[in-house]
Amino acid sequence: MSMSESLELVSATKSFGGWLKRYKHHARALDCEMVFSIYLPPQAESERVPLMWWLSGLTCTDENFMQKAGAQRLAAELGIAIVCPDTSPRGLDLPGEHDSYDFGSGAGFYVNATQEPWAKHYRMYDYVAEELPSVVRQHFPVNGRESISGHSMGGHGALVLALRRPGQYAAVSAFAPVVNPIECPWGQKAFSHYLGEDKRAWTQYDACELVAKGASRQPLFIDQGEADNFLEEQLMPERLEAACEKRDHPLTLRRHAGYDHSYYFIASFIEDHLRYHAERLYKKR
């Protein structure tokens, strides 16, 4: 094992018969030290288990989902491991990196940046799609069956990764995802800095554009709160709905009256998502 592939245990907490662990490692794709969380269900003590990736939203770290979603009880019952990466590189102190909540630190948007000073470090797409999965498969008892989910910016990441990488994920779902970032303020701010002003380069990280191009037939399962204060300006689920309808792309979009953008919303429906993933993760190929 090379030094770059070694892991340092940060913490370990028993939960529902399994273990919630945090690890530190040097991420080659990002050229910095990163921390990720993994929940290993009790079944992982004696067998290899399937894995769900969870991508978090703006301002979050690897800990938000594990602390607030209430997913461990059912993950233990279903025998599913969960991995939560961080949402951006850390500890770099690049110019302007910490100036706003929706860009830079905590806001990597799961893209591979091409513009300076971000290009060397802000390569979250490669980190989440390739490097971290390789690390997890090397060090933990997972069986190669993977799915992906996420919230808000992380929902955007989950949809984009699944649509761009057909066959890698047995299932994809999202809570309140940013589905059309090239047309919303969050996405426009991030993409213009990370990817430059040529919007043709942005389309590879936009779920609506990927569906329109027929990039994949991956079924999409989305929950959206109707009291979400970002609904109209940033999230615009009706745009993905229209793109899927035009391409006859399989989409389940559930709207929930009264629910907002918070982890109270996620905790209310995480069981549906975990069971959706489990059904597909355990389905015979």
PABATOR-118778 format. One record per residue (C-alpha): residue number from 0; residue in three letters; y, x negated, z. Coordinates in Angstrom, 3 decimals, m for minus. Layout:
<atoms>
    n  res     north      east        up
  NUM  ALA         Y         X         Z
...
</atoms>
This chain:
<atoms>
    n  res     north      east        up
    0  MET     0.000     0.000     0.000
    1  SER     3.394    m1.427    m0.958
    2  MET     6.331    m1.368     1.431
    3  SER     8.089     1.223    m0.724
    4  GLU     5.177     3.615    m0.243
    5  SER     4.893     3.256     3.530
    6  LEU     5.896     6.081     5.855
    7  GLU     7.466     5.955     9.306
    8  LEU     6.706     8.886    11.592
    9  VAL     9.939    10.283    13.043
   10  SER     8.499    13.149    15.101
   11  ALA     5.371    15.273    15.526
   12  THR     5.251    18.756    17.051
   13  LYS     2.206    20.966    17.529
   14  SER     2.696    24.433    16.041
   15  PHE     0.182    27.283    15.646
   16  GLY    m2.738    24.868    15.820
   17  GLY    m1.261    22.606    13.156
   18  TRP     1.344    19.867    13.133
   19  LEU     4.969    19.820    12.048
   20  LYS     5.817    16.210    11.264
   21  ARG     8.886    14.390     9.977
   22  TYR     8.626    11.113     8.113
   23  LYS    11.082     8.490     6.914
   24  HIS    10.539     6.411     3.777
   25  HIS    12.385     4.436     1.135
   26  ALA    12.815     6.605    m1.945
   27  ARG    12.757     4.530    m5.097
   28  ALA    14.240     7.322    m7.264
   29  LEU    17.253     7.551    m4.941
   30  ASP    17.382     3.911    m3.797
   31  CYS    17.915     4.925    m0.184
   32  GLU    16.043     5.983     2.925
   33  MET    14.984     9.632     3.025
   34  VAL    13.414    11.957     5.565
   35  PHE    11.096    14.859     4.765
   36  SER     9.222    17.414     6.861
   37  ILE     5.639    18.546     6.416
   38  TYR     3.715    21.310     8.148
   39  LEU    m0.028    20.658     8.167
   40  PRO    m2.082    23.748     9.085
   41  PRO    m5.086    23.404    11.406
   42  GLN    m7.445    23.500     8.388
   43  ALA    m6.037    20.119     7.317
   44  GLU    m7.929    18.513    10.204
   45  SER   m11.209    19.030     8.352
   46  GLU   m10.440    19.725     4.679
   47  ARG    m7.885    19.271     1.938
   48  VAL    m5.441    22.163     1.665
   49  PRO    m3.036    23.541    m0.948
   50  LEU     0.675    22.855    m0.657
   51  MET     3.913    24.818    m1.031
   52  TRP     7.143    22.937    m1.659
   53  TRP    10.283    24.400    m0.119
   54  LEU    13.689    23.390    m1.502
   55  SER    16.656    24.187     0.719
   56  GLY    20.220    25.139    m0.117
   57  LEU    23.692    23.691     0.228
   58  THR    24.448    21.870     3.517
   59  CYS    20.789    22.025     4.600
   60  THR    18.410    19.213     5.502
   61  ASP    14.622    19.057     5.654
   62  GLU    14.735    20.833     9.040
   63  ASN    16.436    24.181     8.346
   64  PHE    13.442    25.975     6.885
   65  MET    10.992    24.642     9.467
   66  GLN    13.231    25.701    12.350
   67  LYS    14.496    29.064    11.097
   68  ALA    12.115    30.691     8.586
   69  GLY     9.212    31.373    10.929
   70  ALA     6.699    30.285     8.306
   71  GLN     4.283    28.197    10.374
   72  ARG     2.307    31.061    11.922
   73  LEU     1.272    32.503     8.574
   74  ALA     0.916    29.088     6.921
   75  ALA    m1.592    28.247     9.658
   76  GLU    m3.479    31.480     9.025
   77  LEU    m3.514    30.981     5.250
   78  GLY    m4.291    27.272     5.357
   79  ILE    m1.227    26.150     3.407
   80  ALA     0.722    22.938     3.949
   81  ILE     4.503    23.104     3.468
   82  VAL     6.729    20.175     2.495
   83  CYS    10.515    20.299     2.826
   84  PRO    12.482    17.479     1.186
   85  ASP    16.082    16.809     2.111
   86  THR    18.758    18.197    m0.213
   87  SER    20.467    14.957    m1.252
   88  PRO    20.490    11.203    m0.700
   89  ARG    21.809    10.145     2.704
   90  GLY    23.721     7.241     4.204
   91  LEU    25.394     6.028     1.023
   92  ASP    29.051     6.908     1.737
   93  LEU    29.991     7.071    m1.939
   94  PRO    33.635     7.934    m2.716
   95  GLY    34.131    11.677    m2.230
   96  GLU    30.514    12.226    m1.161
   97  HIS    31.387    13.974     2.101
   98  ASP    34.602    15.734     1.070
   99  SER    33.185    19.236     0.457
  100  TYR    30.136    21.281     1.384
  101  ASP    29.194    22.132    m2.204
  102  PHE    29.119    18.653    m3.721
  103  GLY    27.722    15.279    m2.700
  104  SER    26.025    15.058     0.687
  105  GLY    23.702    18.031     1.181
  106  ALA    24.320    19.216    m2.377
  107  GLY    22.137    17.208    m4.754
  108  PHE    21.377    20.288    m6.918
  109  TYR    17.979    18.838    m7.867
  110  VAL    19.330    17.101   m10.982
  111  ASN    19.199    13.519   m12.246
  112  ALA    22.829    12.417   m12.247
  113  THR    24.036    10.453   m15.252
  114  GLN    27.652     9.806   m14.193
  115  GLU    28.985     7.077   m11.913
  116  PRO    28.946     6.619    m8.990
  117  TRP    26.143     9.184    m8.692
  118  ALA    23.679     7.992   m11.337
  119  LYS    22.022     5.297    m9.221
  120  HIS    21.211     7.513    m6.262
  121  TYR    21.545    11.220    m7.059
  122  ARG    18.263    11.640    m8.894
  123  MET    16.827    14.510    m6.869
  124  TYR    14.919    15.969    m9.833
  125  ASP    12.763    12.846   m10.185
  126  TYR    12.413    12.562    m6.419
  127  VAL    11.163    16.132    m5.929
  128  ALA     9.189    16.430    m9.177
  129  GLU     7.434    13.065    m9.157
  130  GLU     8.055    10.541    m6.389
  131  LEU     7.690    12.646    m3.247
  132  PRO     4.626    14.522    m4.592
  133  SER     2.987    11.151    m5.252
  134  VAL     3.760    10.029    m1.697
  135  VAL     2.453    13.282    m0.206
  136  ARG    m0.775    13.188    m2.222
  137  GLN    m1.360     9.603    m1.125
  138  HIS    m0.842    10.134     2.592
  139  PHE    m1.906    13.693     3.414
  140  PRO    m5.044    15.870     3.001
  141  VAL    m3.803    18.050     0.133
  142  ASN    m6.049    19.257    m2.672
  143  GLY    m3.759    19.072    m5.697
  144  ARG    m2.952    22.803    m5.834
  145  GLU     0.818    23.177    m5.438
  146  SER     3.459    25.892    m5.573
  147  ILE     7.221    25.851    m5.095
  148  SER     9.892    28.019    m3.503
  149  GLY    13.450    27.696    m2.293
  150  HIS    16.724    29.278    m1.252
  151  SER    20.087    29.393    m3.042
  152  MET    20.631    25.895    m4.515
  153  GLY    16.994    25.277    m3.613
  154  GLY    15.982    28.473    m5.385
  155  HIS    17.729    27.079    m8.450
  156  GLY    15.736    23.867    m8.030
  157  ALA    12.434    25.696    m7.637
  158  LEU    12.968    27.826   m10.747
  159  VAL    14.088    24.864   m12.860
  160  LEU    11.208    22.623   m11.810
  161  ALA     8.625    25.335   m12.431
  162  LEU    10.073    26.311   m15.821
  163  ARG    10.380    22.698   m16.991
  164  ARG     6.940    21.620   m15.807
  165  PRO     4.427    24.248   m16.992
  166  GLY     1.127    24.029   m15.180
  167  GLN     2.354    21.908   m12.255
  168  TYR     2.897    24.833    m9.878
  169  ALA     0.472    27.690    m9.295
  170  ALA     3.381    29.903    m8.230
  171  VAL     7.163    29.891    m7.932
  172  SER     9.427    32.113    m5.894
  173  ALA    13.007    32.064    m4.653
  174  PHE    15.416    33.656    m2.219
  175  ALA    18.918    34.319    m3.555
  176  PRO    18.714    31.565    m6.186
  177  VAL    21.564    30.180    m8.279
  178  VAL    20.095    31.303   m11.615
  179  ASN    22.905    30.458   m14.041
  180  PRO    24.683    27.389   m12.602
  181  ILE    26.454    26.494   m15.840
  182  GLU    28.423    29.740   m15.434
  183  CYS    29.190    29.733   m11.692
  184  PRO    31.669    27.662    m9.619
  185  TRP    29.016    25.844    m7.560
  186  GLY    27.118    24.735   m10.627
  187  GLN    30.166    23.868   m12.700
  188  LYS    31.565    21.656    m9.939
  189  ALA    28.280    19.846    m9.356
  190  PHE    27.205    19.504   m12.973
  191  SER    30.569    18.234   m14.238
  192  HIS    30.490    15.417   m11.666
  193  TYR    26.768    14.599   m11.833
  194  LEU    26.156    15.174   m15.555
  195  GLY    29.543    14.849   m17.266
  196  GLU    31.546    17.340   m19.289
  197  ASP    29.058    17.874   m22.131
  198  LYS    27.577    21.235   m21.207
  199  ARG    24.609    20.704   m23.501
  200  ALA    23.274    18.331   m20.838
  201  TRP    23.637    21.064   m18.224
  202  THR    21.299    23.553   m19.860
  203  GLN    18.140    21.653   m18.833
  204  TYR    18.965    22.558   m15.217
  205  ASP    19.741    26.247   m15.745
  206  ALA    17.011    28.870   m15.248
  207  CYS    18.647    31.402   m17.581
  208  GLU    18.907    28.814   m20.350
  209  LEU    15.322    27.656   m19.840
  210  VAL    13.993    31.212   m20.012
  211  ALA    16.083    31.858   m23.127
  212  LYS    14.550    28.788   m24.782
  213  GLY    11.020    29.902   m23.890
  214  ALA    10.421    26.752   m21.849
  215  SER     7.563    28.363   m19.900
  216  ARG     5.819    31.655   m19.227
  217  GLN     5.705    30.980   m15.480
  218  PRO     6.054    34.333   m13.629
  219  LEU     9.115    34.403   m11.377
  220  PHE     9.268    36.189    m7.993
  221  ILE    12.748    36.558    m6.488
  222  ASP    14.225    38.315    m3.465
  223  GLN    17.960    38.991    m3.338
  224  GLY    20.021    40.555    m0.560
  225  GLU    22.588    43.082    m1.728
  226  ALA    25.005    42.200     1.107
  227  ASP    25.002    38.524     0.072
  228  ASN    28.620    37.344    m0.011
  229  PHE    27.795    34.937    m2.862
  230  LEU    26.091    37.577    m5.001
  231  GLU    28.738    38.323    m7.619
  232  GLU    30.481    34.965    m8.005
  233  GLN    27.651    32.441    m7.594
  234  LEU    24.202    34.035    m7.855
  235  MET    24.435    36.715   m10.577
  236  PRO    20.724    37.691   m10.654
  237  GLU    21.412    40.244   m13.376
  238  ARG    21.865    37.334   m15.807
  239  LEU    18.343    36.081   m15.208
  240  GLU    17.080    39.650   m15.375
  241  ALA    18.694    40.058   m18.813
  242  ALA    17.347    36.697   m20.055
  243  CYS    13.827    37.585   m18.914
  244  GLU    13.993    41.028   m20.469
  245  LYS    15.119    39.580   m23.790
  246  ARG    12.242    37.069   m23.845
  247  ASP     9.711    39.385   m22.183
  248  HIS     9.403    36.766   m19.453
  249  PRO     7.502    37.961   m16.350
  250  LEU     9.969    38.563   m13.501
  251  THR     9.745    40.398   m10.196
  252  LEU    13.257    40.769    m8.790
  253  ARG    13.528    42.696    m5.540
  254  ARG    16.930    43.759    m4.227
  255  HIS    17.282    44.439    m0.503
  256  ALA    20.106    46.608     0.825
  257  GLY    21.999    45.188     3.792
  258  TYR    20.576    41.656     3.682
  259  ASP    22.869    38.641     3.400
  260  HIS    22.435    34.979     2.387
  261  SER    21.186    33.716     5.746
  262  TYR    17.855    32.627     7.173
  263  TYR    17.601    36.065     8.805
  264  PHE    17.014    37.304     5.260
  265  ILE    14.492    34.569     4.520
  266  ALA    12.610    35.160     7.782
  267  SER    12.416    38.882     6.992
  268  PHE    10.494    38.350     3.741
  269  ILE     8.876    34.912     4.028
  270  GLU     5.498    36.511     4.724
  271  ASP     5.553    38.230     1.322
  272  HIS     6.279    34.915    m0.354
  273  LEU     3.628    32.969     1.525
  274  ARG     0.982    35.567     0.693
  275  TYR     2.120    35.561    m2.941
  276  HIS     1.722    31.778    m3.047
  277  ALA    m1.586    31.783    m1.183
  278  GLU    m3.127    34.270    m3.606
  279  ARG    m2.322    31.965    m6.499
  280  LEU    m3.015    28.689    m4.741
  281  TYR    m6.530    29.804    m3.840
  282  LYS    m7.246    31.493    m7.156
  283  LYS   m10.017    29.823    m9.101
  284  ARG    m8.699    27.927   m12.114
</atoms>
